[in-house]
Each structure stands twice: as C-alpha cells, then as structure tokens.
Amino acid sequence: MLELAQTEKQELPDAILLDLDLGHESGFDLLRFRFLQPEILWVPVVVWSHLGDENRDFCQLFRVHAYVSKSEGEYELYTALESVNPSR
C-alpha cells in the first residue's frame, strides 16, 4: 500500500497498525522500507505485537510512535491509536 501510494500518488493512511510477526513477511521489513522513504516517514506507526519487549528499543530507532504488547491488552492499543489520530 505504501509503495503504491508513492508511485501513483494515492492518499497515504492516517496511521499504520503493524504486527511485527507477519508469518512469511516481516513487520521489520515494512519498518525499514518506511524509514528509508522520507515522504512517508511522517505516517505514524503503532506496533501491536506478541514479540518480546526487547523489540521496543529497535522500534524506537525506526521512529515507531507506540509499541503495545498484546499482553498489555486492547485498551492500551486503543489508547495508542487514539494518540496518533485523536480526531477519529
């Protein structure tokens, strides 16, 4: 979606909700792609993951707005999403 928005000048999302463990693909790949594209780096990312807290620091390097462990619960996820787009 981000690649398509770059090439076809489509509207970018207000935020990205990302699970780092996507099976055959990796959420880390998306973080790297976004980080290397200055025109989309402003799109906030909220990571929602069951992977360990050691990934929090890594995500901060890639300018992730919030990292919420699935064990923290849905309320924490809602709060993080609301913080990136409070008008919705």
C-alpha positions in Angstrom: 0.0 0.0 0.0 2.8 2.4 0.9 4.7 1.6 -2.3 1.5 2.1 -4.4 0.8 5.5 -2.7 4.3 6.6 -3.7 4.1 5.6 -7.3 0.5 6.5 -8.0 0.2 9.5 -5.7 -2.7 7.9 -3.8 -3.6 9.1 -0.4 -1.5 7.8 2.5 -3.1 6.3 5.6 -3.5 8.3 8.7 -1.6 5.7 10.7 -0.2 2.2 10.4 -1.1 -0.6 12.8 1.6 -3.2 12.5 2.2 -6.7 13.9 5.9 -7.5 13.6 5.3 -11.2 13.2 3.5 -11.4 9.8 4.4 -15.0 9.1 6.3 -15.3 5.8 6.8 -11.5 5.7 8.2 -9.4 8.5 6.9 -6.2 10.0 10.5 -5.2 10.4 10.7 -5.1 6.6 7.9 -2.6 6.5 9.6 -0.5 9.2 12.8 -0.4 7.2 11.0 0.5 4.0 9.1 3.3 5.7 12.3 4.6 7.4 14.1 4.9 4.1 11.3 6.8 2.4 11.3 10.4 3.7 7.9 11.2 2.0 6.1 8.6 4.2 8.2 8.7 7.3 5.7 11.1 8.9 2.9 8.4 8.8 2.7 7.2 12.5 3.2 3.5 13.3 1.7 1.7 16.2 3.2 -1.7 16.7 0.9 -4.4 18.3 2.9 -7.5 18.9 3.3 -10.6 20.9 7.1 -10.5 20.4 9.2 -9.5 23.5 9.9 -6.1 24.9 13.4 -6.2 23.5 11.9 -5.0 20.3 10.7 -1.7 21.8 14.2 -0.2 21.5 14.6 -1.4 18.0 11.2 0.1 17.0 12.2 3.4 18.5 15.2 3.5 16.2 12.7 3.3 13.3 10.6 6.1 14.8 7.6 4.0 15.8 5.1 6.1 17.6 4.0 3.4 20.1 4.8 -0.2 20.9 2.0 -2.1 22.6 2.5 -5.7 23.7 -0.5 -7.9 23.1 -0.3 -8.9 26.7 -1.0 -5.3 27.7 -4.4 -5.6 26.3 -6.8 -3.9 23.8 -7.3 -0.8 25.9 -3.6 0.1 25.6 -3.8 -0.5 21.9 -6.9 1.8 21.7 -5.1 4.5 23.7 -2.0 4.3 21.4 -4.1 4.5 18.3 -6.1 7.4 19.7 -2.8 9.2 20.4 -1.8 9.1 16.8 -5.1 10.3 15.5 -7.2 11.9 18.3 -9.8 13.4 15.9 -11.2 10.0 15.0 
